Amino acid sequence: MRFSPTAVAGAFVVDVEERADNRGVFARTFCAESFAAHRLASVYPQCNVSQNHKRGTLRGMHYQADPKPESKLVRAIRGRVFDVALDLRPASETYLKWAAVELDGEKRNAFYIPAGCAHGFLTLEDNCELFYQMSEVYVAELARGVRYDDPEFGIAWPFAPVIISERDAALESYVRGTLT
Ligand SMILES: Cc1cn([C@H]2C[C@H](O)[C@@H](COP(=O)(O)OP(=O)(O)O[C@H]3O[C@H](C)C(=O)[C@H](O)[C@H]3O)O2)c(=O)[nH]c1=O
């Protein structure tokens, strides 16, 4: 695996090193020792999948509040998505900055989003499926979100979403200095 830093402190693109032969491809996608060596979460008690029918589906920007903030390792297992990490940590050197990576099921790359950052994505084609490894179990009462189009962040989405949940469309504008 190769870990590449991004514009958000602690957020890394994780590329796999493919072992190809006449049967196909084998690649390691996670290793607790390597992740710990890079000071990334190395224990993931919960995994999720997200299946998205149509190009232009936007989910986000979501995070889990204290006392159980979650780090996430996210990958596309089918299709391509514009995946975004947004720094909501007031003490961070990259507070309110965002970083994006195109996650591609063919490239098998992943995005590590540290706790305290919001996460969201926009699908770039029909029939995209994502796999999440979560460093905390889900606690509904701690689920939070900020607007994907909040001018406070200026996330440069490649195009406007076509499908978005009522919840995400109704998220409030962000108030500086807070993790709501
Ligand atoms: C995350 C989660 C959700 N749920 C329930 C709550 C809702 O009834 C339903 C869908 O949840 P939600 O609308 O939050 O799902 P998404 O909009 O796809 O949000 C997800 O995608 C964005 C981009 C993320 O980064 C979040 O990790 C994740 O919340 O599943 C659970 O039961 N367990 C869980 O771990």
The ligand as an SDF file (V2000), in Angstrom:
LIG
                    3D

 35 37  0  0  0  0  0  0  0  0999 V2000
  -24.0570    5.3010    8.8100 C   0  0  0  0  0  0  0  0  0  0  0  0
  -25.1500    4.3850    9.2980 C   0  0  0  0  0  0  0  0  0  0  0  0
  -26.4620    4.6180    8.9970 C   0  0  0  0  0  0  0  0  0  0  0  0
  -27.4200    3.7650    9.4840 N   0  0  0  0  0  0  0  0  0  0  0  0
  -28.8170    3.9870    9.1160 C   0  0  0  0  0  0  0  0  0  0  0  0
  -29.3190    5.3780    9.3940 C   0  0  0  0  0  0  0  0  0  0  0  0
  -30.3090    5.5850    8.2920 C   0  0  0  0  0  0  0  0  0  0  0  0
  -31.5700    5.0700    8.6840 O   0  0  0  0  0  0  0  0  0  0  0  0
  -29.7770    4.7430    7.1430 C   0  0  0  0  0  0  0  0  0  0  0  0
  -29.0400    5.5640    6.1110 C   0  0  0  0  0  0  0  0  0  0  0  0
  -28.1540    6.3870    6.8340 O   0  0  0  0  0  0  0  0  0  0  0  0
  -27.6340    7.6770    6.1400 P   0  0  0  0  0  0  0  0  0  0  0  0
  -28.7670    8.3480    5.4470 O   0  0  0  0  0  0  0  0  0  0  0  0
  -26.8110    8.4670    7.1200 O   0  0  0  0  0  0  0  0  0  0  0  0
  -26.6690    7.0650    5.0260 O   0  0  0  0  0  0  0  0  0  0  0  0
  -25.8160    7.9570    4.0460 P   0  0  0  0  0  0  0  0  0  0  0  0
  -26.5290    9.2080    3.6800 O   0  0  0  0  0  0  0  0  0  0  0  0
  -25.3840    7.0400    2.9660 O   0  0  0  0  0  0  0  0  0  0  0  0
  -24.5610    8.3860    4.9080 O   0  0  0  0  0  0  0  0  0  0  0  0
  -23.3910    7.6200    4.8250 C   0  0  0  0  0  0  0  0  0  0  0  0
  -22.6220    8.1510    3.7880 O   0  0  0  0  0  0  0  0  0  0  0  0
  -21.8950    9.3250    4.1460 C   0  0  0  0  0  0  0  0  0  0  0  0
  -21.2060    9.8610    2.9020 C   0  0  0  0  0  0  0  0  0  0  0  0
  -20.9700    9.0170    5.2440 C   0  0  0  0  0  0  0  0  0  0  0  0
  -19.7640    9.3200    5.2370 O   0  0  0  0  0  0  0  0  0  0  0  0
  -21.5660    8.3920    6.4250 C   0  0  0  0  0  0  0  0  0  0  0  0
  -20.5940    7.5140    7.0370 O   0  0  0  0  0  0  0  0  0  0  0  0
  -22.7970    7.6000    6.2240 C   0  0  0  0  0  0  0  0  0  0  0  0
  -23.7060    8.1580    7.1120 O   0  0  0  0  0  0  0  0  0  0  0  0
  -28.8800    3.8000    7.7210 O   0  0  0  0  0  0  0  0  0  0  0  0
  -27.1090    2.6730   10.2470 C   0  0  0  0  0  0  0  0  0  0  0  0
  -27.9970    1.9180   10.6630 O   0  0  0  0  0  0  0  0  0  0  0  0
  -25.8150    2.4270   10.5530 N   0  0  0  0  0  0  0  0  0  0  0  0
  -24.8090    3.2430   10.1140 C   0  0  0  0  0  0  0  0  0  0  0  0
  -23.6460    2.9780   10.4180 O   0  0  0  0  0  0  0  0  0  0  0  0
  1  2  1  0
  2  3  2  0
  2 34  1  0
  3  4  1  0
  4  5  1  0
  4 31  1  0
  5  6  1  0
  5 30  1  0
  6  7  1  0
  7  8  1  0
  7  9  1  0
  9 10  1  0
  9 30  1  0
 10 11  1  0
 11 12  1  0
 12 13  2  0
 12 14  1  0
 12 15  1  0
 15 16  1  0
 16 17  2  0
 16 18  1  0
 16 19  1  0
 19 20  1  0
 20 21  1  0
 20 28  1  0
 21 22  1  0
 22 23  1  0
 22 24  1  0
 24 25  2  0
 24 26  1  0
 26 27  1  0
 26 28  1  0
 28 29  1  0
 31 32  2  0
 31 33  1  0
 33 34  1  0
 34 35  2  0
M  END
$$$$
